[in-house]
């Protein structure tokens, strides 16, 4: 596997996806977004942050043959808060 995503690269939402799980209950999908400990900056506003993976790891994430323990180290963690434009 390649280099883990905690290499200081800034998070770009166009190139990553939130990790989650789903199942169907009574004909309706039920979802959960996976979270982890926040970065120091995000811990100022919340005690969790979403588990985000780069797009190039999504196929591995959804493959039933993959091992999540081998994929999670690639989770992005350098999230930066930015003020929304008006």
Buried (B, 14 or more C-beta within 10 A) or exposed (E): EEEEBEEEEEBEEEEBBEBEEEEEEEEEEEEEEBBBEBBEEBEEEEEEBBBBBBEEBBEBBEEEEEEEEEBBEBBBBEBEEEEEEE
